[in-house]
Structure formats: structure tokens, C-alpha cells
Amino acid sequence: MIRVGTGCDVHAFDDESPLTLAGLFWPGERGLSGHSDGDAVCHAIVDALLSATALGDIGELVGVDRADTADAASTGFVRTAVERLAEHGWRPVNVSVQILGNRPRFSPRREEAQRLLSDLVGAPVSVSATTTDGLGLTGRGEGIAAIATALVER
């Protein structure tokens, strides 16, 4: 059995936080707000995996009402989602992520991010990035959005 799921996440910039995006630390860039590290890419991946398997969403998995997930690294959330899938007989086949935002400039670290995320997911993860030509919250530089699509099989 093969299924597809979609996940989306958006976080506003937070000048008091460091930026973690796609599992990587980005020195000198504005951070993202959030209960955890605010990594919109990891959060979108988690929701895509869970959506594909009808196993809930990130809020149910590691919700903001849990003290143990405050300021947590979102890479751990991806691991937890993959473990949840395995418990129910699912495994990721691949994940594709699109980042929407003006900063950081993603392409110089694309391969590094893809390697890290692929290792976490246990399947190929591709990541691309685009701007919104000045439109919307990402175009105005207010934050970052990420959309992920996951293919899973049982």
C-alpha cells in the first residue's frame, strides 16, 4: 500500500532566537519563533509523514502543551514521527520540501540539509526554496513557510 501526505508550517521571525532550518543552524540569520526551535521544514515533514498515514499531526505528537518539547530540536520530532510510522507498519519512501522565504539563502547549504534530513527520515529528502516576489508574510520578510509532501509505503 502506498500513500501520499502533505504538511505545511509557518513561523514568524524572532530576533531573540537563533535560526534552525532544515535541521541546520544558520549563524547570523534571524531565528524563528515557536514552542520548539521553530524549524518549519522539520515541522512540515512531520505533518506530511503523519498525514500520509492518518496518524494525526505534529500537535498530537509533540504539542505545545508539553513542557518536554519546549525549545526542543525539531530533528527529534522527525525521528519520533518516523518511529510512529514504523510502529504502524509504514516506512517513508521519499519526502519533498519547498521553503518559501527571502532568507536565509538556502542553495549554498541544500546538499548538507538534504543529507541530514534523508538520514533522519531514512529515505531521500529533497529540499528546494523560493521567494514569493515580495508577496505575503514571507515576501515582506516576516517569516518562513515550508510545504512538504511525503510518500510512504506499508
N, C-alpha and C positions, 0 to 999 in steps of 0.2 A: 504494500500500500504506500502510495506517495501523496504527500500533501504540501501545500504552499501556505505560508503565513506572512503577514505584513505587520511591521511595528514602526511607530513614529514617536519621536521625543523632541521636545523643545526646552531649552534652558536660556534664561537671561544671563547676560554678563554680570559678573560680580568682581569689582576691583579689589576686594579683600581676599579673594581666593586664588590659588594657583590654577592654571589650566591643565586639566587632564582630558584628553580627547582621543578616542580610538585606542585607549589603554596606554597612551604615551603622555609623559609630562612635557609641556611646552614652555620652557623658560622665557620670560619677558612678554608673555601674552596674557591678556585679561582672562581671569578664571570664569567659571560658570557657577551660578547659584544652584543650590539643591540640598536635599537632606544628606545625600552621599557626596561623592566628588563631582556630581553633575555631568558625568560623561555621557552626553546624548547619544553617541554612537553605540556604546555598550548597552545603554538602556533600550535603544531601538532594536538591537539584536535580540535581547532577552524577550521583548514583546513579540518579535517575529517568530522566534522559536516556539514560544508558548502558544501563540495564536495558531500556528500550523497544526499543533497537536491538541487543541482545545483544552489546554491545561491551565487556563487562567491568564493572568497578566503580571507585570512586574510589581504592581501594588500588592497583589496577593502573595507574591513570592518573597519580597523584601521591602514591604511597605514602610512609609514614612512614620508610622506609629510605633515602629520598633527601634528601641534605643541602640540595639547592637548593629544597626545599619547606618547610624549617624556617622557622617564623614568617612564611610567605608569606600574602599576602592571598588569601582563598578566591574572590574575584571572578575572579581569574586562572584558577582551576580551572574555573569555569563557562565562561569563554571557551575554554579548552582542550577541554572536553567538546563544546562546540558545533562547534569546528573538527574534532574527531574524527568527529562525526556527518556533517559536510559531506564529509569525505574518503571516506565510505562511501555518499554519496548521500542522506543523511537531512537533514531540517530540522525544527526544533520548530514545532508548531502553537500550543500553549499549555502552561502549567505552572500547577498549583495547589499551594500550600503551606499547611500547617497547623502553627502553632507551638504547643507545649504548654509552659506555664510561667507562673509568677506574675509575673515581672519579666523584662524591662522592660515597662512598659505600652506596648503596641505601637500601638494605634489612632491616637494623635496623629501617627505617622510612617508610617502604612500607605501613603498615596499616594506619598510620597517613595521608599519601598522598592520599591513596585511599578514605578515609573518606572525606577529604576536597574536592577532585575532584568530587566525587559522589554527594556531596551536591551542588556543583556549576552546574553540568550537570543536576541534577535531575533524575539520573539513575545510575546504578552501573558502576564504572570505575575501571578496574584492571590495575595495572602497574607492569611490570617486567623489569629487567635490565640485560644487558650482556656486556661483553667486546668483542673486536674484535681480541683478541690474538696478539696484537701488530701491527695489520694491519691498514692502512689508517689513516686519521686525528684523529679519536678517539683513535686508538691504540697507536699513537705517543703522546697522551696526549695534542693535540692541541685544542680540543673542545668536544662538546657533540652533539649527534644526537638523535632524537626521531621520532618514526613512530607510528601513531595512526590509528585505524580502528573504525569507528562508525556505529552502526546500528540504524536507525531511522524509525519511522512509521508515517503514516498520518491516 
